[in-house]
Amino acid sequence: MEKKESGIVLFPKTSELEMSYIGAEVIISPLGDTAEENWNALAQNRSGISFVEGAGYAGEGMYLAKMLALNTTRRFENLLVQALTKVSALIDSQIITSTRTIVIISSTKGALDTNIKDQFAGPAAALTQRFKLANQPITVSNACISGVLAINTAGKLVEAGIYEHAIVIGCDVISDFVVNGFQSLFAVSDKPCAPFDNARNGITLGEGCGAVVLSTSKDVFKEAPFQLLAGASANDANHISGPSRTGEGLFRSVNKTLISNKIDTAEIDFICAHGTATIYNDEMESIAFDRLSMSDIPLSSLKGYFGHTLGAAGLIETATSIQMMRNSELVKSLGYSEKGTSKPLNVITVNEKRRLSAVLKTASGFGGGNASLVIRSI
């Protein structure tokens, strides 16, 4: 039953209901325009990374996971529209315009390539007008944890009864600003990235869009959903662009996520790690998982397929994790062949058929941010 507090309509908290459902996943990347197309590519271990001529600061070529066919003037906005259009076909379309629905956009740079002063307002307004949204979209922009943080934010809003449904869209596009910025940090690999591998030497940038829907109702999904166990974030404040050498922030985030959801590490079947393929990030993750006694759990990074899609990574990789659960298959961590971290990790080296009951998704980013969540089968 609805109730009002301070003029805000509140709906029953999920604790009073069964659970928060998550599904209707969408993936748009160089590998395809649907979750199914992307999954088929991953199952065949095909990468979206390619060598792009003239993409670097001085006109040099570099490896990127770039959507070469997406050659429009409003690339960010068009991807958001495409994602929400695809979402509407996977759910009861009436919830798109419902006052009980919130749209959350996750991105680091938004439409920075076309509007350096305000990269989010225009695209958000375009979504509101085109889809007749009842509520103005919320933007979450917190470096590379934005995607996982946005899903957790949606989960908390639904759990609190402020909304019944949340549509979370993560999107980032490659621009000169992004490429040149990472080049200035000497963080870009001269080959396709190799997360956790001994020969890794930096990231491969990517672009794309991912989306998921959260709801208190199982009936809004056209395909069976999963359970979202919204997690926690933690900031180690180590350095503006370098992670804690002890993995403190990631350790705290995952630990809080497991404790708050009353999950034992033994229940986690798979870890979809951040795995940027930089020396310090991958090392930090290995230390954090070792401290959590999770080193033996099967783990992979999806950056070898999609590149590092920044604010879209959390959504694309969560959606991919859901696809793994749907298909009962783990895909190998592309680019990995030899242990490259001080602490051992159970990095997946071959595709493996396996039923997955619970998946942990983590993310880490500039500024010391870390976030995590759990997806569980019903």
LOTIFI-412836 format. One line per 3 residues: number of its first residue (from 1); for each residue x, y, z of C-alpha. Coordinates in Angstrom, 1 decimal. Last residue first. Layout:
N
NUM = X:Y:Z ~ ...
This chain:
378
378 = 16.3:-17.4:-8.0 ~ 19.9:-17.0:-9.3 ~ 22.0:-14.5:-7.4
375 = 23.8:-11.3:-8.6 ~ 26.2:-9.8:-6.0 ~ 27.5:-6.2:-5.8
372 = 30.8:-4.4:-5.5 ~ 32.3:-0.9:-5.4 ~ 35.7:0.7:-5.1
369 = 36.8:4.3:-5.4 ~ 40.4:5.4:-4.7 ~ 40.3:8.6:-6.7
366 = 40.5:6.8:-10.0 ~ 38.6:3.5:-10.2 ~ 37.7:0.1:-8.9
363 = 34.9:-2.3:-9.8 ~ 33.6:-5.6:-8.5 ~ 31.0:-8.1:-9.6
360 = 30.3:-11.1:-7.4 ~ 28.3:-13.9:-9.0 ~ 25.9:-16.4:-7.2
357 = 24.2:-19.5:-8.4 ~ 26.2:-20.3:-11.5 ~ 25.9:-23.6:-13.3
354 = 29.1:-24.5:-15.0 ~ 30.2:-25.1:-18.6 ~ 33.8:-23.9:-18.9
351 = 35.6:-21.6:-21.3 ~ 39.3:-21.9:-21.0 ~ 41.9:-19.9:-19.0
348 = 39.7:-18.7:-16.1 ~ 41.9:-16.9:-13.6 ~ 42.0:-18.6:-10.2
345 = 44.2:-16.0:-8.6 ~ 47.6:-16.3:-6.9 ~ 49.0:-13.4:-4.9
342 = 52.1:-11.6:-6.3 ~ 50.4:-10.9:-9.6 ~ 51.4:-11.8:-13.2
339 = 50.5:-15.4:-13.5 ~ 50.9:-16.5:-17.2 ~ 48.5:-16.9:-20.0
336 = 45.8:-14.2:-19.8 ~ 44.8:-12.3:-22.9 ~ 41.1:-13.1:-22.8
333 = 39.8:-14.2:-19.3 ~ 37.9:-17.3:-20.3 ~ 34.2:-17.5:-20.6
330 = 32.1:-19.1:-17.8 ~ 29.0:-21.0:-18.9 ~ 25.6:-21.7:-17.5
327 = 23.9:-19.9:-20.4 ~ 21.6:-17.7:-18.2 ~ 24.4:-17.3:-15.6
324 = 26.9:-16.3:-18.2 ~ 24.4:-13.8:-19.6 ~ 23.9:-12.3:-16.2
321 = 27.7:-11.9:-16.0 ~ 27.6:-10.2:-19.4 ~ 25.0:-7.7:-18.0
318 = 27.2:-7.0:-15.0 ~ 30.1:-6.5:-17.4 ~ 28.3:-4.1:-19.6
315 = 26.8:-2.2:-16.7 ~ 30.0:-1.9:-14.6 ~ 32.1:-1.1:-17.7
312 = 29.9:1.8:-19.0 ~ 31.6:4.4:-16.8 ~ 35.0:3.4:-18.1
309 = 34.6:1.2:-21.2 ~ 37.9:-0.6:-20.7 ~ 38.3:-2.9:-23.6
306 = 35.3:-5.0:-24.5 ~ 36.7:-8.4:-25.0 ~ 40.1:-8.3:-23.2
303 = 38.4:-6.0:-20.6 ~ 36.2:-8.9:-19.5 ~ 38.3:-9.8:-16.5
300 = 38.0:-13.3:-15.1 ~ 37.7:-15.2:-11.8 ~ 37.0:-18.7:-10.6
297 = 37.1:-18.7:-6.8 ~ 40.4:-20.0:-5.3 ~ 41.8:-16.5:-4.4
294 = 38.7:-15.7:-2.3 ~ 40.2:-15.7:1.2 ~ 39.2:-12.0:1.6
291 = 42.8:-11.0:2.1 ~ 43.7:-12.9:-1.0 ~ 41.0:-11.2:-2.9
288 = 42.4:-7.8:-1.9 ~ 45.9:-8.8:-2.7 ~ 45.0:-10.0:-6.2
285 = 42.9:-6.9:-6.8 ~ 45.9:-4.6:-5.9 ~ 48.2:-6.5:-8.3
282 = 45.7:-6.1:-11.1 ~ 45.4:-2.4:-10.4 ~ 49.1:-1.7:-10.0
279 = 50.4:-3.3:-13.2 ~ 47.6:-2.1:-15.5 ~ 45.6:-4.9:-17.1
276 = 42.3:-3.2:-16.2 ~ 41.0:-6.3:-14.2 ~ 37.7:-5.1:-12.7
273 = 36.8:-8.6:-11.6 ~ 33.8:-10.7:-12.5 ~ 34.1:-13.2:-9.6
270 = 32.5:-16.6:-10.0 ~ 30.7:-19.2:-7.9 ~ 30.3:-17.2:-4.7
267 = 28.6:-19.2:-1.9 ~ 31.9:-20.2:-0.3 ~ 32.6:-16.5:0.4
264 = 29.6:-16.5:2.8 ~ 26.7:-14.2:2.1 ~ 24.7:-12.4:4.8
261 = 23.8:-9.6:2.4 ~ 25.3:-6.9:4.6 ~ 28.3:-9.1:5.4
258 = 29.1:-10.0:1.7 ~ 28.8:-6.4:0.5 ~ 30.7:-5.0:3.5
255 = 33.6:-7.4:2.8 ~ 33.5:-6.6:-0.9 ~ 33.8:-2.9:-0.3
252 = 36.3:-3.2:2.5 ~ 38.7:-5.4:0.5 ~ 38.3:-3.2:-2.5
249 = 39.3:-0.1:-0.5 ~ 42.2:-1.8:1.3 ~ 43.8:-3.4:-1.7
246 = 47.2:-3.2:0.0 ~ 48.9:-1.1:-2.6 ~ 45.9:1.2:-2.6
243 = 44.9:2.2:-6.2 ~ 46.6:4.9:-8.3 ~ 45.0:7.8:-10.1
240 = 44.2:10.4:-7.5 ~ 46.0:8.5:-4.8 ~ 45.3:6.3:-1.8
237 = 41.9:7.7:-0.8 ~ 40.8:4.1:0.1 ~ 37.2:4.7:-0.9
234 = 34.5:2.1:-0.2 ~ 31.3:1.1:-2.0 ~ 28.7:-1.4:-0.9
231 = 26.4:-4.0:-2.4 ~ 23.0:-4.4:-3.7 ~ 22.0:-8.1:-3.7
228 = 20.2:-8.3:-7.1 ~ 18.1:-11.4:-7.7 ~ 17.7:-12.8:-11.2
225 = 15.2:-12.3:-13.9 ~ 13.3:-14.7:-16.1 ~ 12.7:-13.3:-19.6
222 = 9.7:-11.0:-20.4 ~ 10.4:-9.0:-17.2 ~ 7.6:-6.9:-15.6
219 = 6.2:-10.0:-13.8 ~ 9.1:-10.3:-11.3 ~ 8.0:-7.2:-9.5
216 = 10.2:-5.2:-7.1 ~ 12.1:-4.1:-10.1 ~ 15.6:-3.5:-11.4
213 = 16.3:-3.2:-15.1 ~ 19.7:-3.5:-16.8 ~ 21.7:-1.6:-19.4
210 = 25.0:-1.6:-21.2 ~ 26.6:0.8:-23.6 ~ 29.8:0.9:-25.6
207 = 33.3:2.2:-25.8 ~ 36.7:0.8:-25.2 ~ 40.2:1.8:-24.1
204 = 42.9:-0.8:-23.9 ~ 44.7:-0.7:-20.6 ~ 48.3:-1.2:-19.6
201 = 51.5:-3.3:-19.8 ~ 50.5:-6.9:-19.2 ~ 53.3:-9.5:-19.7
198 = 52.7:-11.3:-16.4 ~ 49.0:-11.6:-17.1 ~ 46.4:-10.3:-14.7
195 = 44.5:-8.5:-17.5 ~ 46.1:-8.8:-21.0 ~ 45.2:-5.6:-23.0
192 = 45.4:-5.7:-26.8 ~ 48.9:-4.4:-27.7 ~ 50.7:-1.1:-27.1
189 = 49.0:-0.8:-23.8 ~ 47.7:2.6:-22.5 ~ 48.7:3.8:-19.0
186 = 51.5:6.2:-19.9 ~ 49.6:8.7:-17.8 ~ 49.6:11.2:-20.7
183 = 48.3:8.4:-22.9 ~ 45.3:8.0:-20.6 ~ 44.4:11.7:-21.0
180 = 45.0:11.7:-24.7 ~ 42.6:8.8:-25.2 ~ 39.9:10.3:-23.0
177 = 40.1:13.8:-24.4 ~ 40.4:12.6:-28.0 ~ 37.1:10.8:-27.5
174 = 36.0:7.2:-27.0 ~ 32.3:6.8:-25.9 ~ 30.8:6.0:-22.6
171 = 27.5:4.5:-21.5 ~ 25.9:2.8:-18.6 ~ 22.1:2.6:-18.4
168 = 20.2:1.7:-15.3 ~ 16.4:1.4:-15.5 ~ 14.8:1.5:-12.0
165 = 11.4:0.1:-11.0 ~ 9.4:0.4:-7.8 ~ 10.7:3.8:-6.7
162 = 11.1:5.5:-3.4 ~ 10.4:2.2:-1.6 ~ 13.8:2.2:0.2
159 = 14.7:-1.1:-1.5 ~ 14.0:0.5:-4.9 ~ 16.2:3.5:-4.2
156 = 18.9:1.2:-2.7 ~ 18.9:-1.1:-5.7 ~ 19.1:1.9:-8.1
153 = 22.1:3.2:-6.1 ~ 23.7:-0.2:-6.2 ~ 23.3:-0.3:-10.0
150 = 24.7:3.2:-10.3 ~ 27.7:2.3:-8.1 ~ 28.4:-0.7:-10.3
147 = 28.4:1.5:-13.4 ~ 30.2:4.5:-11.9 ~ 33.1:2.5:-10.5
144 = 35.3:3.7:-13.3 ~ 35.2:7.4:-12.5 ~ 32.3:8.5:-10.3
141 = 29.6:9.8:-12.6 ~ 26.1:8.8:-11.6 ~ 23.4:10.7:-13.5
138 = 19.8:10.7:-12.4 ~ 17.0:10.8:-15.1 ~ 14.2:13.3:-14.7
135 = 11.0:11.5:-13.7 ~ 7.8:10.9:-15.7 ~ 9.8:9.8:-18.8
132 = 8.0:10.6:-22.0 ~ 10.4:8.4:-24.0 ~ 11.7:11.0:-26.5
129 = 11.4:14.0:-24.1 ~ 13.0:12.4:-21.1 ~ 15.7:10.8:-23.2
126 = 16.5:14.1:-24.9 ~ 16.7:15.8:-21.5 ~ 19.2:13.3:-20.3
123 = 21.3:13.7:-23.4 ~ 21.3:17.5:-23.1 ~ 22.0:17.6:-19.3
120 = 24.9:15.1:-19.3 ~ 28.0:16.7:-21.0 ~ 27.6:20.2:-19.7
117 = 30.4:22.6:-20.5 ~ 32.5:20.4:-22.9 ~ 29.6:19.7:-25.2
114 = 30.2:17.5:-28.3 ~ 33.1:15.3:-27.3 ~ 32.1:15.6:-23.7
111 = 28.8:13.7:-24.4 ~ 29.1:11.6:-21.3 ~ 32.6:11.7:-19.7
108 = 32.4:9.2:-16.8 ~ 29.1:7.6:-17.4 ~ 26.2:5.9:-15.5
105 = 22.7:7.1:-16.3 ~ 19.8:6.3:-13.9 ~ 16.2:6.1:-15.1
102 = 13.6:6.1:-12.4 ~ 10.2:4.3:-12.5 ~ 7.2:4.7:-10.1
99 = 5.9:7.7:-12.1 ~ 5.5:5.2:-15.0 ~ 6.6:6.2:-18.5
96 = 9.0:3.2:-19.0 ~ 6.8:1.0:-16.8 ~ 4.3:0.6:-19.6
93 = 6.8:-1.2:-21.8 ~ 6.4:-4.4:-19.8 ~ 9.9:-5.6:-20.2
90 = 12.4:-6.7:-22.9 ~ 11.2:-4.5:-25.7 ~ 11.5:-1.4:-23.6
87 = 15.2:-2.3:-22.8 ~ 16.0:-2.2:-26.5 ~ 14.6:1.3:-26.9
84 = 16.4:2.4:-23.7 ~ 19.7:1.1:-25.2 ~ 19.3:2.8:-28.6
81 = 18.4:6.1:-26.9 ~ 21.4:6.0:-24.7 ~ 23.6:5.0:-27.7
78 = 22.2:8.0:-29.7 ~ 23.0:10.4:-26.9 ~ 26.6:9.3:-26.6
75 = 27.2:9.3:-30.3 ~ 25.6:12.6:-31.1 ~ 27.5:13.6:-34.2
72 = 27.4:10.2:-35.8 ~ 29.9:7.5:-36.8 ~ 28.8:4.5:-34.8
69 = 30.0:2.0:-37.4 ~ 33.6:2.1:-36.0 ~ 32.4:1.1:-32.5
66 = 35.9:1.2:-30.9 ~ 37.5:-1.4:-28.8 ~ 40.9:0.3:-29.1
63 = 44.5:-0.7:-30.1 ~ 46.6:2.2:-31.3 ~ 47.7:4.0:-34.4
60 = 49.8:7.1:-34.2 ~ 48.4:10.5:-35.0 ~ 50.4:12.3:-32.3
57 = 47.7:12.0:-29.7 ~ 46.6:8.6:-30.8 ~ 43.7:7.4:-33.0
54 = 45.5:7.7:-36.3 ~ 44.9:4.1:-37.4 ~ 42.8:1.9:-35.2
51 = 44.0:-1.6:-34.3 ~ 41.2:-3.8:-33.1 ~ 39.5:-4.8:-29.8
48 = 36.0:-6.3:-30.0 ~ 37.4:-9.7:-29.0 ~ 36.1:-13.1:-30.1
45 = 36.3:-15.8:-27.4 ~ 33.7:-18.0:-29.2 ~ 31.4:-17.8:-26.2
42 = 32.3:-14.1:-26.1 ~ 31.0:-13.5:-29.6 ~ 27.8:-15.4:-28.9
39 = 27.3:-13.4:-25.7 ~ 27.7:-10.1:-27.6 ~ 25.1:-11.1:-30.1
36 = 22.7:-12.3:-27.4 ~ 23.1:-9.1:-25.3 ~ 22.2:-7.1:-28.4
33 = 24.0:-4.6:-30.7 ~ 27.1:-6.6:-31.4 ~ 30.8:-7.2:-30.7
30 = 31.9:-3.5:-31.1 ~ 29.5:-2.9:-28.2 ~ 25.9:-2.7:-27.2
27 = 24.8:-4.8:-24.3 ~ 21.2:-5.0:-22.9 ~ 20.0:-6.8:-19.8
24 = 16.3:-7.3:-19.2 ~ 17.3:-8.5:-15.7 ~ 17.4:-7.7:-12.0
21 = 14.8:-8.5:-9.4 ~ 14.8:-6.9:-5.9 ~ 13.4:-9.4:-3.4
18 = 10.3:-10.9:-1.7 ~ 8.4:-8.0:-0.4 ~ 8.5:-6.3:3.0
15 = 12.2:-6.2:2.9 ~ 11.7:-4.8:-0.6 ~ 10.3:-1.7:0.9
12 = 6.7:-1.0:0.2 ~ 6.2:2.2:-1.9 ~ 6.8:5.7:-0.8
9 = 5.3:8.8:-2.4 ~ 7.2:11.8:-1.5 ~ 5.4:14.8:0.0
6 = 7.3:14.8:3.2 ~ 6.2:11.1:3.8 ~ 3.4:9.5:1.8
3 = 2.2:6.0:1.9 ~ 1.3:3.5:-0.9 ~ 0.0:0.0:0.0
